[in-house]
Amino acid sequence: MFFLFYDYNMGLFNQILMKFGAEKHLWMNESSALYMIAIPTIWQYVGFYFVIVLTGISTIPEDIYESAYLDGITGFKKTIYITLPLIKGVLKSSLILVITGTLKIFDLAWTIAPKGIPNGKTYLLGTYQYHIVYDAYRVGYGCAIAVLIVVIGLGISLLVNKFLKEEEL
């Protein structure tokens, strides 16, 4: 869908610009191509993480909010001092899923900008690995990239777990 939005001649974004009297814009240029891939990727997954965080918030008992209200805590302080600490585990799990998920993005990036167009600027680890294995026929190098993806994912997950460790009572 976003591939069609970005099309120079008949894309939705350029059609909207032309309706308002502006010039057409080349959305997939070297300076903004990576952003044009990031936008639909974020759009695809934001609902999933929203549901996870909303479910975590719904598990907080109302009694805690009521007692905080009686103590005079409202608005932003309620979020900082009550909600966020109580859903720390949910946020940690979501953060790990986000970080490891970004390492294996392939489908949208390859559909919107196949073979790293323009000029290889949009290669991500997954798309670069695919290009190396199936276009350049370098299977060993592609396997090394796959191992690198796993190692980076594990390393980042361990760092997130270390920095967001729950305090023991």
Residue, then its C-alpha position, 0 to 999 in steps of 0.5 A: m500500500f505504501f509503495l503505491f502511496y510513494d509512487y511519483n506519477m500516481g501515488l496518493f501523496n503526490q496526488i494530494l500535493m497536486k490537489f493543493g497546487a504543490e509540485k510532485h515530490l520524489w519520496m524515495n530519494e537518497s536522503s529520505a528513503l529510509y524514513m519512507i520505509a520506517i513510517p509504514t513499519i512503525w504504522q504496522y506494529v504500533g497497534f500491537y504494542f499499544v494493545i500490550v501496554l494497554t493490557g498491562i495498564s488494565t491489570i493495575p487495580e483501581d484502588i491504587y489510583e483511588s488512594a493516590y487521588l486521595d493523597g493528591i496525586t493527579g495527572f502526570k505524577k500519577t503516570i510517572y509514580i504509579t502507572l509506569p512502575l507498575i507496568k515496568g515488566v510489560l514495558k521491558s517485554s515490549l522493548i525487547l520485542v521492538i528491538t529484536g523485531t527491528l533486526k529482522i524487518f524484511d517484508l515491508a522494506w523489500t516491497i517498498a525498496p527492493k534491492g536497496i533502492p535508491n543506490g543501496k541506501t535502504y538495505l537493512l540486515g534482513t534485506y541485505q542478507y537476502h540480497i547477498v544469498y539470492d542475488a549475489y549467490r554468497v551463501g556463506y556470507g549470508c549465513a554469517i549475517a544471519v548469525l550476526i542478527v541473532v548475536i546482536g538480538l541476544g546482546i541487546s536483549l541481555l542489555v535491556n534485561k540488565f538495565l531494566k532489572e526489577e529490584e528485589l525486596 
